[in-house]
Amino acid sequence: MTLRTVPLRRAVALLVAGLLLSGCGTLARPQGPPRFADSHALVVPDVRMDAGKLDDLEAFDAQMASRLEGPGPVAMLALSGGGANGAYGAGVLIGWSERGDRPRFDVVTGVSTGALAAPFAFLGPDWDPQLRDAYTGAGATRLLSMRNFGALVRPSLFSAQALRQLIDEHVTPQMLAAIAREHATGRRLLVATTNLDSQQTVIWDMGKLASENSPEAHKLFKEVLLASAAIPGVFPPVLIAARDENGAVISEMHVDGGVTTPFLAIPEAQMLRTEDAGPTSDAMHALYVVVNGRVAPNDGVTPGRIGPILGRTFDTLSKASLRTHLNATVAFSRRNGLQMHLAAIPDNIESSVLAFDQQTMTALFEMGRKGTSHGGAFRRLDDHEVMLARPFTVDEAAIPEGLKPRARPATPVQP
C-alpha cells in the first residue's frame, strides 16, 4: 500500500474528531504523584535545566554568560518550531553552507522541529546531506500517513512510530560521537521540551547526554528529540524519568517545546537584564534566529465552521506568542550589544505545520536554500529597524513550484 500524507483540511477534521473521541485514546498514568514502581529507572544527572527552578536557571545563565564573556565573538543559532515548515530552516542552513560563510556556531538551540535539525546544524556542513534527507526524503512524508492514525487507542491523532523511526535513522552512533567531541571543545547543543505536569520549559544539554557514552543516555537523547517534536494532539507525549526534590524517581509528561517557547535564545532570567554593552559592531556576538513559519498577521475571512475556526485560532495564538518572544529578544539584544539576525518564511507564502508531503517540503527547502545562498534570507535587526515594520515577502515569480501565494485579504482563509 502506498503511504499518503493526510491533507491539511483532513488533518484539521481529524483533530476535531480526535477531540470528540478524547475519552477513547489514553496514556495510563496513576493519579497523584506519578511515581515509578522501579526505583532504578534511568535518570541521567545534570543534563537538564528546569525553567521553574532558580538553581537551574542560575546555572544556565552562568553557562551562557561564560560563553559570551570569553575571548572573541560568539555565534549562536536558535531554530524554532514549525512542524513540516522545518524544511525551510533546513534549506536555510544548506544554502548558507553553499554561500561559504556559515559560522561554526558556539551555541545551537532547537525547539520542536528545530530540535530535530539542531544536531545537524551543530555538527556543520559535513552533515548537510543527512539534514536534507531528513526533511525532503520519504521518512518525513510518513509522519501523518493513515497507517499511523490511532486516535481511538492513543491520546493523539497519530502514533509516534514514524517519527521515532525518522529519529532512529538519523541519530546514529557516529552522530552521537561527533556531538560528544564538539561538546568537549566547549560548544553547546541545547533542546527544549515542555513538561506538562509542571507547565515549565525544560532545557536539555544534548552534548552532555551524547558524552555519557552509554546506551541509556543515548536512548534518552532520542527520547528528548521525540518529546520536543511531539505536537500535542498530533503525536503522543513522552514520559521521561526524573527525580523530585526528595530524590524519588517520578514520571514526567513531556511534549513539544514550542508550547512554552517558540525558540530558545535568551534565558528567561536574563530577559530583563539592562546592562548597556554599547553599540554593535562587526566584531560583536551574533544571534541568528530561524523561524520555521510566518511572522506577520495575515488578513482573511475565516469561514464559520469548527475546522477553520480552530485552525485560525491556533495560528493566531502561535504568531502572537512568536512576535512577543521576538520583540523581547530584540530588546535584549539592543540593550546588550548583541547583533540579531532573523530569517522567516515569507508572509505571502502559504505554508502549514501539518503539510508533511514531499512536494511541499521540498519546495520550502528550496526557498530557504536559494534565499540564503543568494544572501537574502536573513534580516539584521538593530537600532535602525523597527521590529517587523517590514514584513518578510518574496516576489511571486520567485515562488517555487509546489508552493502558492498567500490568499488575498478578501479571500476566505484555508483551514
ZITA-V18075 format. One record per pair of residues at least 24 apart in sequence whose ideal C-beta (glycine too) atoms are under 8 Angstrom apart, sorted by the first residue. I is the first residue (numbers start at 1). J is the second residue. D is the distance in whole Angstrom. If there is no record, write none. Layout:
BEGIN
i & j & d
I & J & D
I & J & D
END
This chain:
BEGIN
i & j & d
1 & 147 & 7
3 & 141 & 7
3 & 142 & 5
3 & 145 & 4
3 & 147 & 6
4 & 145 & 6
4 & 146 & 7
5 & 141 & 5
5 & 142 & 8
5 & 143 & 8
5 & 144 & 5
5 & 145 & 6
5 & 355 & 8
5 & 356 & 5
5 & 357 & 4
6 & 144 & 5
6 & 145 & 7
6 & 146 & 7
6 & 149 & 8
6 & 354 & 8
8 & 352 & 5
8 & 354 & 5
8 & 355 & 6
8 & 414 & 7
8 & 415 & 7
9 & 307 & 7
9 & 414 & 7
9 & 415 & 5
11 & 144 & 6
11 & 157 & 8
11 & 234 & 8
11 & 354 & 5
12 & 307 & 4
12 & 308 & 8
12 & 310 & 7
12 & 311 & 5
12 & 354 & 8
12 & 415 & 5
13 & 307 & 6
14 & 149 & 7
14 & 151 & 7
14 & 157 & 5
15 & 157 & 6
15 & 233 & 6
15 & 234 & 7
15 & 310 & 7
16 & 306 & 6
16 & 307 & 6
16 & 310 & 7
17 & 151 & 7
18 & 151 & 4
18 & 156 & 7
18 & 157 & 5
18 & 233 & 6
19 & 233 & 8
21 & 151 & 6
21 & 152 & 6
22 & 155 & 8
24 & 151 & 7
24 & 152 & 5
24 & 153 & 7
25 & 150 & 7
25 & 151 & 5
25 & 152 & 6
25 & 153 & 5
25 & 154 & 4
25 & 155 & 5
25 & 156 & 7
26 & 155 & 6
27 & 154 & 7
27 & 155 & 5
27 & 236 & 6
27 & 237 & 7
27 & 239 & 8
27 & 253 & 8
29 & 239 & 8
29 & 251 & 7
29 & 253 & 7
33 & 244 & 7
33 & 250 & 6
34 & 197 & 7
34 & 250 & 6
34 & 251 & 4
34 & 252 & 8
34 & 253 & 8
35 & 248 & 6
35 & 249 & 7
35 & 250 & 5
35 & 251 & 7
36 & 241 & 6
36 & 249 & 5
36 & 250 & 7
36 & 251 & 6
38 & 249 & 8
39 & 248 & 8
39 & 249 & 6
40 & 249 & 8
41 & 241 & 4
41 & 249 & 5
42 & 216 & 5
42 & 219 & 8
42 & 220 & 7
42 & 241 & 6
43 & 241 & 5
43 & 242 & 6
43 & 243 & 5
43 & 249 & 6
44 & 209 & 6
44 & 212 & 6
44 & 216 & 7
44 & 217 & 5
44 & 220 & 6
46 & 205 & 8
46 & 208 & 7
47 & 204 & 6
47 & 205 & 5
47 & 208 & 5
47 & 209 & 5
47 & 212 & 8
47 & 217 & 8
47 & 220 & 8
48 & 202 & 6
48 & 203 & 7
48 & 204 & 5
48 & 205 & 7
48 & 242 & 8
49 & 202 & 7
49 & 203 & 4
49 & 205 & 8
50 & 195 & 7
50 & 198 & 7
50 & 200 & 6
50 & 201 & 8
50 & 202 & 6
50 & 203 & 8
51 & 200 & 5
51 & 201 & 4
51 & 202 & 7
51 & 203 & 7
51 & 260 & 7
51 & 268 & 6
52 & 198 & 6
52 & 200 & 4
57 & 267 & 6
57 & 268 & 7
57 & 269 & 4
58 & 269 & 7
60 & 203 & 6
60 & 267 & 5
60 & 269 & 8
61 & 267 & 5
61 & 269 & 5
61 & 270 & 6
63 & 188 & 7
64 & 107 & 7
64 & 267 & 6
64 & 270 & 7
67 & 106 & 6
67 & 107 & 6
67 & 186 & 8
67 & 188 & 7
68 & 285 & 6
73 & 283 & 6
73 & 284 & 6
73 & 285 & 5
73 & 286 & 7
74 & 106 & 5
74 & 107 & 7
74 & 285 & 5
74 & 286 & 8
75 & 103 & 4
75 & 104 & 7
75 & 105 & 5
75 & 106 & 6
75 & 285 & 7
75 & 286 & 5
75 & 288 & 7
76 & 105 & 6
76 & 106 & 6
76 & 107 & 4
76 & 108 & 8
76 & 109 & 8
76 & 265 & 7
76 & 285 & 7
76 & 286 & 7
76 & 287 & 5
76 & 288 & 7
77 & 103 & 8
77 & 105 & 5
77 & 107 & 7
77 & 108 & 5
77 & 109 & 7
77 & 121 & 6
77 & 288 & 5
77 & 290 & 7
78 & 109 & 5
78 & 110 & 8
78 & 114 & 8
78 & 263 & 5
78 & 264 & 6
78 & 265 & 4
78 & 287 & 7
78 & 288 & 7
78 & 289 & 5
78 & 290 & 7
79 & 108 & 7
79 & 109 & 7
79 & 110 & 5
79 & 111 & 7
79 & 113 & 8
79 & 114 & 3
79 & 115 & 8
79 & 117 & 5
79 & 118 & 6
79 & 121 & 7
79 & 263 & 7
79 & 290 & 5
79 & 292 & 7
80 & 111 & 6
80 & 112 & 7
80 & 114 & 5
80 & 258 & 7
80 & 262 & 5
80 & 263 & 4
80 & 289 & 7
80 & 290 & 6
80 & 291 & 5
80 & 292 & 5
80 & 293 & 7
80 & 322 & 7
81 & 111 & 5
81 & 112 & 3
81 & 113 & 6
81 & 114 & 6
81 & 256 & 7
81 & 257 & 7
81 & 258 & 3
81 & 262 & 6
81 & 263 & 7
81 & 292 & 7
81 & 293 & 8
81 & 353 & 8
82 & 112 & 7
82 & 113 & 5
82 & 114 & 7
82 & 258 & 8
82 & 291 & 7
82 & 292 & 3
82 & 293 & 4
82 & 353 & 6
83 & 112 & 7
83 & 113 & 6
83 & 231 & 6
83 & 292 & 8
83 & 352 & 8
83 & 353 & 3
83 & 354 & 6
83 & 356 & 8
84 & 113 & 8
84 & 140 & 7
84 & 351 & 8
84 & 352 & 7
84 & 353 & 6
84 & 354 & 6
84 & 355 & 5
84 & 356 & 5
84 & 360 & 7
84 & 361 & 6
84 & 364 & 8
85 & 113 & 7
85 & 292 & 4
85 & 293 & 5
85 & 345 & 6
85 & 351 & 5
85 & 352 & 7
85 & 353 & 6
85 & 364 & 6
86 & 112 & 8
86 & 113 & 3
86 & 114 & 7
86 & 116 & 7
86 & 117 & 6
86 & 135 & 6
86 & 292 & 5
87 & 135 & 4
87 & 136 & 7
87 & 140 & 8
87 & 360 & 8
87 & 361 & 4
87 & 362 & 7
87 & 364 & 4
87 & 365 & 4
87 & 368 & 7
88 & 290 & 8
88 & 292 & 6
88 & 345 & 5
88 & 351 & 8
88 & 364 & 4
88 & 365 & 7
88 & 367 & 6
88 & 368 & 4
89 & 113 & 8
89 & 114 & 7
89 & 117 & 6
89 & 290 & 4
89 & 292 & 5
89 & 343 & 8
89 & 368 & 6
90 & 117 & 6
90 & 120 & 8
90 & 131 & 5
90 & 132 & 7
90 & 134 & 7
90 & 135 & 4
90 & 136 & 8
90 & 365 & 6
90 & 368 & 7
91 & 135 & 8
91 & 364 & 7
91 & 365 & 4
91 & 366 & 6
91 & 367 & 6
91 & 368 & 3
91 & 369 & 4
91 & 370 & 8
91 & 371 & 8
91 & 372 & 7
92 & 290 & 6
92 & 343 & 5
92 & 368 & 4
92 & 369 & 7
92 & 371 & 7
92 & 372 & 5
92 & 377 & 5
93 & 117 & 7
93 & 120 & 7
93 & 121 & 6
93 & 128 & 7
93 & 131 & 7
93 & 290 & 8
93 & 368 & 8
93 & 372 & 8
94 & 125 & 8
94 & 128 & 5
94 & 131 & 7
94 & 132 & 6
94 & 365 & 8
94 & 368 & 8
94 & 369 & 5
95 & 368 & 6
95 & 369 & 4
95 & 370 & 6
95 & 371 & 7
95 & 372 & 3
95 & 373 & 4
95 & 374 & 8
95 & 377 & 7
96 & 372 & 5
96 & 373 & 8
97 & 125 & 4
97 & 128 & 5
98 & 369 & 7
98 & 372 & 8
98 & 373 & 5
99 & 372 & 6
99 & 373 & 5
99 & 375 & 7
103 & 286 & 7
103 & 288 & 8
105 & 187 & 7
105 & 288 & 8
106 & 186 & 8
106 & 187 & 6
106 & 188 & 7
107 & 187 & 7
107 & 188 & 5
107 & 190 & 7
108 & 187 & 8
108 & 188 & 7
108 & 189 & 5
108 & 190 & 7
109 & 189 & 8
109 & 190 & 5
109 & 191 & 7
109 & 192 & 7
109 & 263 & 7
109 & 264 & 4
109 & 265 & 7
110 & 190 & 8
110 & 191 & 5
110 & 192 & 8
110 & 228 & 7
110 & 264 & 7
111 & 191 & 7
111 & 192 & 5
111 & 228 & 6
111 & 256 & 8
111 & 257 & 4
111 & 258 & 5
111 & 261 & 6
111 & 262 & 7
111 & 263 & 5
111 & 264 & 6
112 & 228 & 6
112 & 229 & 6
112 & 231 & 7
112 & 256 & 5
112 & 257 & 6
112 & 258 & 4
113 & 229 & 6
113 & 292 & 6
114 & 263 & 7
114 & 290 & 7
114 & 292 & 6
115 & 191 & 4
115 & 192 & 7
115 & 224 & 8
115 & 225 & 6
115 & 228 & 4
115 & 229 & 6
115 & 257 & 6
116 & 166 & 8
116 & 167 & 7
116 & 225 & 6
116 & 228 & 8
116 & 229 & 6
118 & 189 & 6
118 & 190 & 8
118 & 191 & 6
118 & 206 & 8
119 & 171 & 7
119 & 175 & 6
119 & 179 & 6
119 & 189 & 7
119 & 206 & 7
119 & 225 & 8
120 & 170 & 8
122 & 179 & 7
122 & 182 & 7
122 & 187 & 7
122 & 189 & 5
122 & 207 & 8
123 & 175 & 7
123 & 178 & 5
123 & 179 & 7
123 & 182 & 7
127 & 175 & 8
127 & 178 & 8
130 & 170 & 6
130 & 175 & 8
132 & 365 & 7
133 & 170 & 8
134 & 166 & 7
134 & 170 & 5
135 & 361 & 6
135 & 365 & 6
136 & 358 & 7
136 & 361 & 6
136 & 362 & 5
136 & 365 & 5
138 & 358 & 7
139 & 165 & 7
139 & 166 & 4
139 & 169 & 6
140 & 166 & 7
140 & 356 & 6
140 & 358 & 7
140 & 361 & 6
141 & 356 & 6
141 & 357 & 6
141 & 358 & 5
141 & 361 & 8
142 & 166 & 8
143 & 356 & 5
144 & 234 & 8
144 & 354 & 7
144 & 356 & 5
154 & 236 & 5
155 & 236 & 6
155 & 237 & 7
156 & 230 & 8
156 & 232 & 8
156 & 233 & 6
156 & 234 & 6
156 & 235 & 5
156 & 236 & 4
156 & 237 & 8
157 & 233 & 6
157 & 234 & 5
158 & 234 & 6
158 & 235 & 6
159 & 235 & 8
159 & 236 & 7
160 & 226 & 6
160 & 230 & 7
160 & 235 & 5
160 & 236 & 6
160 & 238 & 8
163 & 226 & 6
163 & 229 & 6
163 & 230 & 8
163 & 235 & 6
164 & 222 & 8
164 & 226 & 6
167 & 222 & 5
167 & 225 & 5
167 & 226 & 6
168 & 222 & 7
171 & 218 & 8
171 & 221 & 7
171 & 222 & 5
171 & 225 & 7
173 & 218 & 8
176 & 210 & 5
176 & 218 & 6
176 & 221 & 7
177 & 210 & 8
179 & 206 & 7
179 & 207 & 6
179 & 210 & 4
179 & 211 & 8
180 & 207 & 7
180 & 210 & 4
180 & 211 & 4
180 & 213 & 7
182 & 207 & 7
183 & 207 & 3
183 & 208 & 6
183 & 210 & 6
183 & 211 & 5
184 & 211 & 7
190 & 264 & 6
191 & 224 & 6
191 & 225 & 7
191 & 228 & 5
191 & 257 & 7
192 & 228 & 6
192 & 257 & 4
192 & 260 & 8
192 & 261 & 6
192 & 264 & 5
193 & 224 & 6
193 & 227 & 5
193 & 228 & 5
193 & 238 & 8
193 & 240 & 8
193 & 254 & 4
193 & 255 & 7
193 & 256 & 8
193 & 257 & 5
194 & 254 & 7
194 & 255 & 5
194 & 256 & 6
194 & 257 & 6
194 & 258 & 8
194 & 259 & 4
194 & 260 & 5
195 & 252 & 5
195 & 253 & 7
195 & 254 & 6
196 & 237 & 7
196 & 253 & 5
196 & 254 & 7
196 & 255 & 6
196 & 259 & 8
197 & 252 & 5
197 & 253 & 6
198 & 252 & 7
199 & 260 & 8
200 & 260 & 7
201 & 257 & 7
201 & 260 & 4
201 & 261 & 5
201 & 264 & 8
201 & 268 & 8
202 & 254 & 7
203 & 264 & 7
224 & 254 & 8
227 & 254 & 4
227 & 255 & 6
227 & 256 & 8
228 & 254 & 8
228 & 256 & 6
228 & 257 & 5
229 & 256 & 7
230 & 254 & 8
230 & 255 & 5
230 & 256 & 5
231 & 255 & 8
231 & 256 & 5
231 & 353 & 7
232 & 256 & 6
232 & 259 & 7
234 & 354 & 7
258 & 318 & 8
261 & 325 & 7
262 & 291 & 8
262 & 318 & 7
262 & 321 & 6
262 & 322 & 4
262 & 325 & 5
263 & 289 & 6
263 & 291 & 7
263 & 325 & 7
265 & 289 & 6
265 & 329 & 5
266 & 328 & 8
266 & 329 & 6
266 & 332 & 5
270 & 332 & 7
271 & 328 & 6
271 & 332 & 6
273 & 332 & 7
273 & 335 & 7
273 & 336 & 7
274 & 335 & 6
275 & 335 & 7
275 & 336 & 6
276 & 335 & 6
276 & 336 & 8
276 & 337 & 8
277 & 335 & 8
277 & 336 & 5
277 & 337 & 3
277 & 338 & 8
278 & 337 & 5
279 & 337 & 7
279 & 383 & 8
280 & 337 & 5
280 & 338 & 7
280 & 339 & 5
280 & 382 & 6
284 & 337 & 5
284 & 338 & 7
284 & 339 & 5
285 & 337 & 8
285 & 338 & 5
285 & 339 & 7
286 & 338 & 7
286 & 339 & 5
286 & 340 & 8
286 & 341 & 7
287 & 329 & 8
287 & 333 & 6
287 & 338 & 6
287 & 339 & 7
287 & 340 & 5
287 & 341 & 7
288 & 341 & 5
288 & 343 & 7
288 & 378 & 7
289 & 326 & 7
289 & 329 & 7
289 & 340 & 7
289 & 341 & 7
289 & 342 & 5
289 & 343 & 7
290 & 343 & 5
290 & 344 & 8
291 & 322 & 7
291 & 326 & 8
291 & 342 & 7
291 & 343 & 7
291 & 344 & 4
291 & 345 & 7
292 & 345 & 7
293 & 318 & 7
293 & 319 & 8
293 & 322 & 7
293 & 344 & 7
293 & 345 & 6
293 & 351 & 7
293 & 353 & 7
294 & 319 & 7
294 & 344 & 7
294 & 345 & 5
294 & 346 & 7
294 & 347 & 5
294 & 349 & 7
294 & 351 & 7
294 & 392 & 7
295 & 319 & 7
295 & 322 & 6
295 & 323 & 6
295 & 326 & 7
295 & 344 & 5
295 & 347 & 7
295 & 388 & 6
295 & 391 & 8
295 & 392 & 6
296 & 347 & 5
296 & 388 & 6
296 & 391 & 4
296 & 392 & 7
298 & 347 & 6
298 & 406 & 6
298 & 413 & 8
299 & 409 & 4
300 & 407 & 6
300 & 409 & 6
300 & 411 & 7
300 & 412 & 7
300 & 413 & 4
301 & 409 & 8
301 & 410 & 7
301 & 411 & 7
301 & 412 & 5
301 & 413 & 7
302 & 412 & 7
302 & 413 & 6
303 & 412 & 5
303 & 413 & 8
303 & 415 & 8
305 & 415 & 8
307 & 415 & 4
308 & 412 & 8
308 & 413 & 7
308 & 414 & 8
308 & 415 & 4
310 & 415 & 8
311 & 415 & 4
312 & 413 & 6
312 & 415 & 8
323 & 388 & 7
326 & 387 & 7
326 & 388 & 7
327 & 387 & 5
330 & 381 & 5
330 & 387 & 5
333 & 381 & 7
334 & 382 & 7
334 & 383 & 6
339 & 380 & 7
339 & 382 & 7
340 & 380 & 7
340 & 381 & 5
340 & 382 & 8
341 & 378 & 4
341 & 379 & 7
341 & 380 & 5
341 & 381 & 7
342 & 378 & 7
342 & 379 & 5
342 & 381 & 6
343 & 368 & 8
343 & 371 & 8
343 & 372 & 7
343 & 377 & 4
343 & 378 & 5
343 & 379 & 7
344 & 392 & 5
345 & 392 & 7
346 & 392 & 5
346 & 393 & 5
346 & 394 & 4
347 & 391 & 5
347 & 392 & 5
347 & 393 & 6
347 & 406 & 7
348 & 391 & 8
348 & 393 & 5
348 & 394 & 7
348 & 396 & 7
348 & 405 & 6
348 & 406 & 5
349 & 394 & 7
349 & 399 & 7
349 & 403 & 6
349 & 404 & 8
349 & 405 & 7
349 & 406 & 6
350 & 403 & 7
350 & 404 & 5
350 & 405 & 7
350 & 406 & 6
350 & 407 & 7
350 & 414 & 7
351 & 403 & 7
359 & 402 & 4
360 & 402 & 6
360 & 403 & 7
362 & 402 & 6
363 & 400 & 4
363 & 401 & 6
363 & 402 & 3
363 & 403 & 5
364 & 403 & 7
366 & 400 & 5
367 & 394 & 7
367 & 399 & 8
367 & 400 & 6
367 & 403 & 7
370 & 400 & 8
END
